[in-house]
Amino acid sequence: MSINKRSFLKLGVAAGITGAVSSVYASSDKSTTKPIVGNDTLGLKSITSSAVPITTQERLARIKKAQKLMAVNNIEAIVLEPGSAMNYFTGIQWWRSERLTCVIIPKEGEIGIVTPYFEEPSVREKMSFGKDVRTWHEHENPFNRVVNFLIDRGITKGNIGFESTVRYFVHHGVLSANTNLSIVPADPITLGCRMIKSSNELALMRKANEITLLAYQAVWKNLDVGMTQADINHLMKTAQTQLGGKGVWNMALLNESSAYPHGTDKPQTVKEGSIVLMDCGCNVHGYQSDISRTFVYGDATKKQKQVWSTVRKGQQIAYETAQVGVEAGAVDDAVRQYYESLGFGPGYKTPGLSHRTGHGIGMDGHETANFVHGEKTKLAKGMCFSNEPGIYIFEEFGVRLEDCLYIGDKGAEWFTVPPKSLDDPIGSMGS
């Protein structure tokens, strides 16, 4: 018979994070099962004081690497709008509007920034290196500033790489200002830098995942009959925030809603035997976590246990397949082959695994490349992915387990180690 939640709580917290959980609770009664929805004082302490942000020296090294890749790929400069790529290379965190602010990284020489005149003081506050800021007034064409910067770097023609999220009006504006330029994807540069994480980046991702894992423990401890999906989301947001997570996001799916990877609008509440599928994360100094857990409140049915165990086995198959030099698509194929041997699918059909097995992750929650059929990118040391197979049975329930991993010297290493069983559903930190 399955151990139920209340018995679980009496036996203690999940193996592997007991000490960590104890250290972040300012004061708590671990034997209580009374829900604390609406209480924003869970008694959790921030664990981010030791997290070291990316240094200026590392960002300058990224610029140098980008410039080397530009030379190899016959690209004269790359253009970045505000977002994770601009933050990655420069540390500048800005927003997008109809007014152009962009960073230009030339193949040689110092970077440049184009921004509205009235934004210059604020932009300079966020700069840790570089001095070349070109401003424009409201009645002027900002793209002339971009072209003039390129001219000053000796660039009057050739390929200009645009980061993949740069908007069309920026493409059009730059080309209109100099028709001798050619717009090409900057992916060989941006992905060539960002797909391989440094030890500093891995440390920040590890901390973000630790926050999310500990927050799951707080949620599991406080689940109770009658809670809504919104109640659970509020609890998870409070826990991650108190632990020091930024940019917190949460999704809780209950009962039949869990059969659909992103849920439905039908109201659901926790009851005895409820499936509780959660997908949550946060960031630490811009680096993301992404963890999914599936609980059963009370005693699990035989079918719930079987599906959970099948998903967990699939997750392990993905982990063991993710070796250096293996194509990313092979990870998805291996999981799907196992599920199909048990009668799920075939392919992406349900009942079965209707989405990819995982996605790249770093400063963005979803990055290239993916564990998806047909993906030819070969795994290399420093790449990071989610590992999140699921099985979804429409009109019944779904199970998803998700832990992030990075590629080590030979193969995959866990940021967080998945739980061993539905009776012990939290997991632990990787080594």
PyMOL commands that set and color helices and strands:
alter all, ss='L'
color gray80, all
select helices_A, chain A and resi 5-11+18-24+56-72+84-90+117-125+142-152+168-177+187-194+199-222+229-242+255-259+302-321+328-341
alter helices_A, ss='H'
color red, helices_A
select strands_A, chain A and resi 77-80+102-106+112-116+132-136+158-162+181-185+246-254+275-284+287-288+291-296+358-360+367-371+384-387+390-393+397-400+403-407+412-414+416-417+428-429
alter strands_A, ss='S'
color yellow, strands_A
deselect
rebuild
show_as cartoon
